Amino acid sequence: MPAIVKATPHIAFAVDNLDEALEGKEVLIAPNALSPGVRVAFIVHDGAPVELLEFIDPAPPKVVENNAAEQAPQPTAGDPDAARPRLSRDR
């Protein structure tokens, strides 16, 4: 790791295209992927280190709804307890 990155606080920016953002810049640390879905690189701008991040898949994770009422077993027509209300302890 370059000494300037170790010794100097830096800021970070998210960019849409890391390769384009690096064009014509002084690259301190070449693009790499330390985490899945994220590419990072460091440049020098006005004498200070700057971290650039590209989020490859910015879509948020899908949320799966957990509706316990829909997942609970439903009484069958021949069930003698079918007309009785179900309590949570009955499941």
MMTF fields as JSON, N, C-alpha, C and O atoms, coordinates in Angstrom:
{
  "mmtfVersion": "1.0.0",
  "mmtfProducer": "UNKNOWN",
  "numBonds": 363,
  "numAtoms": 364,
  "numGroups": 91,
  "numChains": 1,
  "numModels": 1,
  "chainsPerModel": [1],
  "groupsPerChain": [91],
  "chainIdList": ["A"],
  "bondAtomList": [4, 2, 8, 6, 12, 10, 16, 14, 20, 18, 24, 22, 28, 26, 32, 30, 36, 34, 40, 38, 44, 42, 48, 46, 52, 50, 56, 54, 60, 58, 64, 62, 68, 66, 72, 70, 76, 74, 80, 78, 84, 82, 88, 86, 92, 90, 96, 94, 100, 98, 104, 102, 108, 106, 112, 110, 116, 114, 120, 118, 124, 122, 128, 126, 132, 130, 136, 134, 140, 138, 144, 142, 148, 146, 152, 150, 156, 154, 160, 158, 164, 162, 168, 166, 172, 170, 176, 174, 180, 178, 184, 182, 188, 186, 192, 190, 196, 194, 200, 198, 204, 202, 208, 206, 212, 210, 216, 214, 220, 218, 224, 222, 228, 226, 232, 230, 236, 234, 240, 238, 244, 242, 248, 246, 252, 250, 256, 254, 260, 258, 264, 262, 268, 266, 272, 270, 276, 274, 280, 278, 284, 282, 288, 286, 292, 290, 296, 294, 300, 298, 304, 302, 308, 306, 312, 310, 316, 314, 320, 318, 324, 322, 328, 326, 332, 330, 336, 334, 340, 338, 344, 342, 348, 346, 352, 350, 356, 354, 360, 358],
  "bondOrderList": [1, 1, 1, 1, 1, 1, 1, 1, 1, 1, 1, 1, 1, 1, 1, 1, 1, 1, 1, 1, 1, 1, 1, 1, 1, 1, 1, 1, 1, 1, 1, 1, 1, 1, 1, 1, 1, 1, 1, 1, 1, 1, 1, 1, 1, 1, 1, 1, 1, 1, 1, 1, 1, 1, 1, 1, 1, 1, 1, 1, 1, 1, 1, 1, 1, 1, 1, 1, 1, 1, 1, 1, 1, 1, 1, 1, 1, 1, 1, 1, 1, 1, 1, 1, 1, 1, 1, 1, 1, 1],
  "groupList": [{"groupName": "MET", "atomNameList": ["N", "CA", "C", "O"], "elementList": ["N", "C", "C", "O"], "formalChargeList": [0, 0, 0, 0], "bondAtomList": [1, 0, 2, 1, 3, 2], "bondOrderList": [1, 1, 2], "singleLetterCode": "M", "chemCompType": "L-PEPTIDE LINKING"}, {"groupName": "PRO", "atomNameList": ["N", "CA", "C", "O"], "elementList": ["N", "C", "C", "O"], "formalChargeList": [0, 0, 0, 0], "bondAtomList": [1, 0, 2, 1, 3, 2], "bondOrderList": [1, 1, 2], "singleLetterCode": "P", "chemCompType": "L-PEPTIDE LINKING"}, {"groupName": "ALA", "atomNameList": ["N", "CA", "C", "O"], "elementList": ["N", "C", "C", "O"], "formalChargeList": [0, 0, 0, 0], "bondAtomList": [1, 0, 2, 1, 3, 2], "bondOrderList": [1, 1, 2], "singleLetterCode": "A", "chemCompType": "L-PEPTIDE LINKING"}, {"groupName": "ILE", "atomNameList": ["N", "CA", "C", "O"], "elementList": ["N", "C", "C", "O"], "formalChargeList": [0, 0, 0, 0], "bondAtomList": [1, 0, 2, 1, 3, 2], "bondOrderList": [1, 1, 2], "singleLetterCode": "I", "chemCompType": "L-PEPTIDE LINKING"}, {"groupName": "VAL", "atomNameList": ["N", "CA", "C", "O"], "elementList": ["N", "C", "C", "O"], "formalChargeList": [0, 0, 0, 0], "bondAtomList": [1, 0, 2, 1, 3, 2], "bondOrderList": [1, 1, 2], "singleLetterCode": "V", "chemCompType": "L-PEPTIDE LINKING"}, {"groupName": "LYS", "atomNameList": ["N", "CA", "C", "O"], "elementList": ["N", "C", "C", "O"], "formalChargeList": [0, 0, 0, 0], "bondAtomList": [1, 0, 2, 1, 3, 2], "bondOrderList": [1, 1, 2], "singleLetterCode": "K", "chemCompType": "L-PEPTIDE LINKING"}, {"groupName": "THR", "atomNameList": ["N", "CA", "C", "O"], "elementList": ["N", "C", "C", "O"], "formalChargeList": [0, 0, 0, 0], "bondAtomList": [1, 0, 2, 1, 3, 2], "bondOrderList": [1, 1, 2], "singleLetterCode": "T", "chemCompType": "L-PEPTIDE LINKING"}, {"groupName": "HIS", "atomNameList": ["N", "CA", "C", "O"], "elementList": ["N", "C", "C", "O"], "formalChargeList": [0, 0, 0, 0], "bondAtomList": [1, 0, 2, 1, 3, 2], "bondOrderList": [1, 1, 2], "singleLetterCode": "H", "chemCompType": "L-PEPTIDE LINKING"}, {"groupName": "PHE", "atomNameList": ["N", "CA", "C", "O"], "elementList": ["N", "C", "C", "O"], "formalChargeList": [0, 0, 0, 0], "bondAtomList": [1, 0, 2, 1, 3, 2], "bondOrderList": [1, 1, 2], "singleLetterCode": "F", "chemCompType": "L-PEPTIDE LINKING"}, {"groupName": "ASP", "atomNameList": ["N", "CA", "C", "O"], "elementList": ["N", "C", "C", "O"], "formalChargeList": [0, 0, 0, 0], "bondAtomList": [1, 0, 2, 1, 3, 2], "bondOrderList": [1, 1, 2], "singleLetterCode": "D", "chemCompType": "L-PEPTIDE LINKING"}, {"groupName": "ASN", "atomNameList": ["N", "CA", "C", "O"], "elementList": ["N", "C", "C", "O"], "formalChargeList": [0, 0, 0, 0], "bondAtomList": [1, 0, 2, 1, 3, 2], "bondOrderList": [1, 1, 2], "singleLetterCode": "N", "chemCompType": "L-PEPTIDE LINKING"}, {"groupName": "LEU", "atomNameList": ["N", "CA", "C", "O"], "elementList": ["N", "C", "C", "O"], "formalChargeList": [0, 0, 0, 0], "bondAtomList": [1, 0, 2, 1, 3, 2], "bondOrderList": [1, 1, 2], "singleLetterCode": "L", "chemCompType": "L-PEPTIDE LINKING"}, {"groupName": "GLU", "atomNameList": ["N", "CA", "C", "O"], "elementList": ["N", "C", "C", "O"], "formalChargeList": [0, 0, 0, 0], "bondAtomList": [1, 0, 2, 1, 3, 2], "bondOrderList": [1, 1, 2], "singleLetterCode": "E", "chemCompType": "L-PEPTIDE LINKING"}, {"groupName": "GLY", "atomNameList": ["N", "CA", "C", "O"], "elementList": ["N", "C", "C", "O"], "formalChargeList": [0, 0, 0, 0], "bondAtomList": [1, 0, 2, 1, 3, 2], "bondOrderList": [1, 1, 2], "singleLetterCode": "G", "chemCompType": "PEPTIDE LINKING"}, {"groupName": "SER", "atomNameList": ["N", "CA", "C", "O"], "elementList": ["N", "C", "C", "O"], "formalChargeList": [0, 0, 0, 0], "bondAtomList": [1, 0, 2, 1, 3, 2], "bondOrderList": [1, 1, 2], "singleLetterCode": "S", "chemCompType": "L-PEPTIDE LINKING"}, {"groupName": "ARG", "atomNameList": ["N", "CA", "C", "O"], "elementList": ["N", "C", "C", "O"], "formalChargeList": [0, 0, 0, 0], "bondAtomList": [1, 0, 2, 1, 3, 2], "bondOrderList": [1, 1, 2], "singleLetterCode": "R", "chemCompType": "L-PEPTIDE LINKING"}, {"groupName": "GLN", "atomNameList": ["N", "CA", "C", "O"], "elementList": ["N", "C", "C", "O"], "formalChargeList": [0, 0, 0, 0], "bondAtomList": [1, 0, 2, 1, 3, 2], "bondOrderList": [1, 1, 2], "singleLetterCode": "Q", "chemCompType": "L-PEPTIDE LINKING"}],
  "groupTypeList": [0, 1, 2, 3, 4, 5, 2, 6, 1, 7, 3, 2, 8, 2, 4, 9, 10, 11, 9, 12, 2, 11, 12, 13, 5, 12, 4, 11, 3, 2, 1, 10, 2, 11, 14, 1, 13, 4, 15, 4, 2, 8, 3, 4, 7, 9, 13, 2, 1, 4, 12, 11, 11, 12, 8, 3, 9, 1, 2, 1, 1, 5, 4, 4, 12, 10, 10, 2, 2, 12, 16, 2, 1, 16, 1, 6, 2, 13, 9, 1, 9, 2, 2, 15, 1, 15, 11, 14, 15, 9, 15],
  "groupIdList": [1, 2, 3, 4, 5, 6, 7, 8, 9, 10, 11, 12, 13, 14, 15, 16, 17, 18, 19, 20, 21, 22, 23, 24, 25, 26, 27, 28, 29, 30, 31, 32, 33, 34, 35, 36, 37, 38, 39, 40, 41, 42, 43, 44, 45, 46, 47, 48, 49, 50, 51, 52, 53, 54, 55, 56, 57, 58, 59, 60, 61, 62, 63, 64, 65, 66, 67, 68, 69, 70, 71, 72, 73, 74, 75, 76, 77, 78, 79, 80, 81, 82, 83, 84, 85, 86, 87, 88, 89, 90, 91],
  "secStructList": [7, 7, 2, 2, 2, 2, 2, 1, 7, 7, 3, 3, 3, 3, 7, 1, 7, 2, 2, 2, 2, 2, 6, 6, 1, 3, 3, 3, 3, 3, 3, 3, 3, 3, 3, 6, 6, 3, 3, 3, 3, 3, 3, 3, 3, 6, 6, 3, 3, 3, 3, 3, 3, 3, 3, 1, 7, 7, 1, 7, 7, 7, 7, 7, 7, 7, 7, 2, 2, 2, 2, 1, 7, 7, 7, 7, 6, 6, 7, 6, 6, 6, 6, 1, 7, 7, 7, 4, 4, 4, 7],
  "xCoordList": [0.854, 0.0, 0.902, 1.858, 0.599, 1.413, 1.407, 0.399, 2.527, 2.675, 1.647, 1.145, 1.325, 0.371, -1.0, -1.712, -1.38, -2.679, -2.665, -3.673, -1.536, -1.413, -1.358, -1.899, -0.71, -0.429, -1.451, -1.527, -2.234, -3.122, -4.583, -4.929, -5.441, -6.874, -7.355, -6.845, -8.327, -8.814, -10.337, -11.004, -10.858, -12.297, -12.572, -11.658, -13.821, -14.201, -15.408, -16.283, -15.436, -16.549, -17.02, -16.206, -18.326, -18.89, -18.953, -19.377, -18.528, -18.556, -19.334, -19.41, -19.915, -20.678, -19.775, -20.122, -18.604, -17.687, -16.267, -15.707, -15.692, -14.372, -13.303, -12.44, -13.36, -12.345, -12.346, -11.282, -13.523, -13.613, -13.126, -12.45, -13.468, -13.069, -11.554, -11.012, -10.867, -9.413, -8.641, -7.441, -9.312, -8.621, -7.954, -8.601, -6.645, -5.885, -5.521, -4.985, -5.795, -5.5, -4.232, -3.827, -3.612, -2.472, -3.004, -3.54, -2.861, -3.422, -2.427, -1.288, -2.875, -2.062, -2.242, -1.267, -3.483, -3.815, -4.736, -5.808, -4.321, -5.086, -6.433, -6.605, -7.381, -8.709, -8.61, -7.871, -9.38, -9.443, -10.799, -11.52, -11.133, -12.429, -12.177, -11.915, -12.257, -12.051, -13.322, -13.265, -14.473, -15.767, -16.581, -16.426, -17.439, -18.278, -19.149, -19.775, -19.187, -20.043, -19.45, -20.116, -18.206, -17.584, -16.172, -15.383, -15.859, -14.485, -13.973, -14.703, -12.725, -12.144, -10.778, -10.094, -10.409, -9.082, -8.792, -9.709, -7.51, -7.091, -6.347, -5.566, -6.604, -5.883, -5.317, -5.64, -4.473, -4.001, -4.686, -4.648, -5.317, -5.958, -5.544, -5.804, -4.905, -4.4, -3.54, -3.608, -2.734, -1.807, -2.403, -1.701, -3.682, -4.339, -4.868, -5.277, -4.858, -5.411, -6.937, -7.57, -7.506, -8.96, -9.321, -8.726, -10.289, -10.765, -11.966, -12.884, -11.961, -13.093, -13.697, -12.979, -15.017, -15.717, -16.76, -17.502, -16.805, -17.851, -18.663, -18.132, -19.958, -20.853, -21.41, -22.191, -21.004, -21.33, -22.805, -23.395, -23.422, -24.845, -25.511, -25.649, -25.933, -26.481, -27.912, -28.457, -28.536, -29.916, -29.973, -29.143, -30.95, -31.075, -31.506, -32.125, -31.191, -31.607, -33.122, -33.811, -33.629, -35.076, -35.531, -34.873, -36.659, -37.228, -38.326, -39.241, -38.232, -39.248, -40.133, -39.673, -41.416, -42.341, -42.649, -42.803, -42.733, -43.029, -44.403, -44.531, -45.431, -46.79, -47.175, -47.561, -47.073, -47.313, -48.739, -48.959, -49.712, -51.102, -51.28, -52.03, -50.61, -50.725, -49.98, -50.344, -48.963, -48.154, -48.695, -48.278, -49.613, -50.153, -51.018, -51.707, -50.999, -51.844, -53.32, -53.759, -54.062, -55.484, -56.279, -55.894, -57.391, -58.19, -58.836, -59.151, -59.028, -59.67, -61.151, -61.594, -61.918, -63.37, -63.811, -64.809, -63.113, -63.506, -62.972, -63.173, -62.313, -61.701, -62.781, -63.451, -62.977, -64.016, -63.724, -64.632, -62.472, -62.13, -62.147, -61.709, -62.651, -62.579, -63.325, -62.888, -64.433, -65.226, -64.677, -65.055, -63.799, -63.252, -62.129, -61.283, -62.1, -60.999, -59.657, -59.558, -58.659, -57.319, -56.559, -56.549, -55.932, -55.079, -53.651, -53.359, -52.755, -51.365, -50.765, -49.889, -51.227, -50.678, -51.202, -50.649, -52.27, -52.849, -52.064, -52.282, -51.182, -50.478, -49.366, -48.682],
  "yCoordList": [-1.174, 0.0, 1.239, 1.313, 2.196, 3.41, 4.177, 4.208, 4.783, 5.517, 6.632, 6.871, 7.315, 8.431, 7.939, 8.664, 6.729, 6.186, 5.839, 6.006, 5.36, 5.027, 6.268, 6.265, 7.335, 8.498, 9.624, 10.481, 9.64, 10.771, 10.32, 9.377, 10.99, 10.671, 10.887, 11.752, 10.104, 10.238, 10.27, 9.889, 10.737, 10.712, 9.661, 9.216, 9.273, 8.269, 8.762, 9.441, 8.406, 8.751, 7.5, 6.682, 7.346, 6.279, 6.813, 7.945, 5.988, 6.372, 5.315, 4.158, 5.73, 4.797, 3.834, 2.668, 4.332, 3.508, 3.789, 4.844, 2.865, 3.063, 3.256, 4.124, 2.456, 2.568, 3.955, 4.523, 4.499, 5.846, 6.892, 7.846, 6.717, 7.69, 7.741, 8.765, 6.642, 6.584, 7.159, 7.411, 7.368, 7.862, 9.205, 10.156, 9.27, 10.5, 10.841, 11.92, 9.955, 10.209, 9.471, 8.498, 9.948, 9.258, 8.167, 8.46, 6.918, 5.793, 5.331, 4.983, 5.334, 4.838, 3.336, 2.597, 2.895, 1.48, 1.121, 1.707, 0.167, -0.256, -0.838, -1.285, -0.83, -1.379, -2.82, -3.645, -3.084, -4.433, -4.619, -3.654, -5.86, -6.186, -6.879, -8.081, -6.118, -6.69, -7.323, -8.201, -6.875, -7.411, -7.714, -7.03, -8.719, -9.008, -7.808, -7.208, -7.466, -6.382, -4.991, -4.014, -4.87, -3.557, -3.597, -4.481, -2.628, -2.446, -1.134, -0.143, -1.125, 0.08, 0.366, -0.53, 1.634, 2.077, 3.369, 4.044, 3.715, 4.973, 5.795, 5.269, 7.105, 8.049, 9.154, 9.253, 9.979, 11.201, 12.37, 12.486, 13.24, 14.437, 15.621, 15.638, 16.602, 17.777, 17.369, 17.997, 16.326, 15.888, 15.013, 14.624, 14.698, 13.881, 12.583, 12.555, 11.508, 10.252, 10.317, 10.883, 9.731, 9.678, 8.246, 7.666, 7.694, 6.346, 6.446, 7.228, 5.662, 5.605, 4.213, 3.214, 4.146, 2.868, 2.743, 3.684, 1.59, 1.276, 0.116, -0.966, 0.352, -0.7, -1.399, -0.822, -2.643, -3.365, -3.723, -3.668, -4.088, -4.41, -3.559, -3.996, -2.33, -1.427, -1.751, -1.086, -2.762, -3.088, -3.6, -4.413, -3.123, -3.611, -5.077, -5.541, -5.798, -7.203, -7.31, -6.421, -8.402, -8.621, -8.953, -9.701, -8.387, -8.629, -9.673, -9.501, -10.734, -11.775, -11.572, -11.599, -11.368, -11.146, -12.468, -13.501, -12.42, -13.598, -13.411, -12.841, -13.896, -13.76, -15.075, -16.029, -15.126, -16.355, -16.863, -18.075, -15.97, -16.402, -17.211, -18.187, -16.823, -17.552, -18.875, -19.817, -18.97, -20.177, -21.18, -22.338, -20.752, -21.654, -22.714, -22.418, -23.947, -24.994, -24.624, -24.165, -24.825, -24.501, -25.767, -26.853, -25.643, -26.823, -27.395, -26.653, -28.686, -29.338, -29.497, -29.348, -29.8, -29.887, -30.945, -30.733, -32.063, -33.125, -32.939, -33.808, -31.854, -31.599, -31.165, -30.162, -31.888, -31.491, -30.145, -29.509, -29.706, -28.417, -27.277, -26.169, -27.541, -26.551, -25.266, -24.181, -25.368, -24.179, -23.411, -22.26, -24.024, -23.394, -22.435, -22.788, -21.235, -20.303, -20.903, -21.555, -20.673, -21.174, -20.143, -18.96, -20.584, -19.72, -19.999, -21.044, -19.072, -19.246, -20.505, -21.128, -20.89, -22.089, -23.371, -24.445, -23.275, -24.446, -24.853, -25.948, -24.036, -24.315, -25.27, -25.602],
  "zCoordList": [0.0, 0.0, 0.0, 0.772, -0.856, -0.916, 0.413, 1.119, 0.734, 2.006, 2.141, 3.239, 1.055, 1.135, 1.586, 2.281, 1.206, 1.609, 3.095, 3.782, 3.589, 5.006, 5.883, 6.989, 5.404, 6.248, 6.125, 7.007, 5.055, 4.793, 4.769, 4.058, 5.545, 5.442, 4.006, 3.294, 3.6, 2.227, 2.21, 3.171, 1.086, 0.855, -0.212, -0.906, -0.335, -1.324, -2.103, -1.566, -3.373, -4.247, -4.964, -5.393, -5.097, -5.925, -7.35, -7.584, -8.294, -9.709, -10.479, -10.066, -11.61, -12.432, -13.191, -13.385, -13.625, -14.405, -13.928, -14.229, -13.197, -12.605, -13.678, -13.549, -14.722, -15.776, -16.415, -16.662, -16.68, -17.251, -16.257, -16.639, -14.982, -13.954, -13.778, -13.359, -14.095, -13.926, -15.109, -14.999, -16.23, -17.424, -17.151, -16.714, -17.418, -17.26, -15.822, -15.567, -14.886, -13.464, -13.045, -13.681, -11.967, -11.377, -10.458, -9.389, -10.868, -10.124, -9.066, -9.375, -7.819, -6.701, -6.521, -6.386, -6.519, -6.376, -7.531, -7.685, -8.33, -9.509, -9.096, -7.962, -10.02, -9.701, -9.197, -9.733, -8.152, -7.595, -6.94, -6.685, -6.673, -6.064, -4.736, -4.692, -3.663, -2.337, -1.792, -0.931, -2.296, -1.885, -3.136, -4.147, -3.089, -4.249, -4.606, -3.733, -5.871, -6.339, -6.224, -6.568, -5.747, -5.59, -6.154, -5.819, -7.017, -7.504, -6.932, -6.892, -6.49, -5.908, -6.526, -7.021, -6.48, -6.901, -6.161, -5.693, -6.055, -5.434, -6.466, -7.259, -6.444, -7.287, -6.412, -5.228, -7.005, -6.34, -7.032, -8.256, -6.234, -6.775, -5.908, -4.704, -6.518, -5.789, -4.602, -3.545, -4.762, -3.724, -2.637, -1.703, -2.745, -1.721, -2.33, -3.491, -1.535, -2.044, -2.077, -1.185, -3.114, -3.275, -3.659, -4.567, -2.964, -3.265, -4.189, -3.94, -5.247, -6.173, -6.098, -6.152, -5.973, -5.861, -6.961, -7.241, -7.569, -8.547, -7.997, -7.748, -7.811, -7.347, -8.572, -9.328, -8.761, -9.987, -10.048, -11.127, -8.931, -8.908, -7.842, -6.699, -8.205, -7.19, -6.774, -5.892, -7.391, -7.038, -5.596, -5.189, -4.832, -3.46, -3.456, -4.414, -2.403, -2.339, -2.312, -1.812, -2.853, -2.853, -1.443, -0.721, -1.067, 0.248, 0.086, -0.719, 0.842, 0.818, 2.027, 3.168, 1.756, 2.862, 3.549, 2.898, 4.848, 5.638, 6.259, 7.342, 5.567, 6.065, 6.737, 6.062, 8.035, 8.788, 8.611, 8.617, 8.455, 8.303, 7.023, 7.011, 5.96, 4.703, 4.773, 4.068, 5.592, 5.672, 6.686, 6.689, 7.54, 8.56, 7.898, 6.922, 8.408, 7.831, 7.97, 9.024, 6.917, 6.912, 7.22, 6.788, 7.967, 8.279, 7.013, 6.082, 6.986, 5.847, 6.127, 7.265, 5.088, 5.205, 6.221, 6.91, 6.339, 7.265, 8.675, 9.524, 8.941, 10.248, 11.229, 10.983, 12.342, 13.306, 13.964, 14.499, 13.93, 14.529, 13.51, 13.817, 12.292, 11.221, 11.565, 11.18, 12.278, 12.593, 13.784, 14.004, 14.548, 15.746, 15.36, 14.539, 15.931, 15.63, 16.065, 17.104, 15.27, 15.576, 16.391, 16.05, 17.452, 18.254, 17.852, 17.271, 18.154, 17.77, 18.391, 17.792, 19.587, 20.21, 19.567, 19.802, 18.753, 18.081, 16.846, 16.327, 16.368, 15.109, 15.281, 14.313]
}
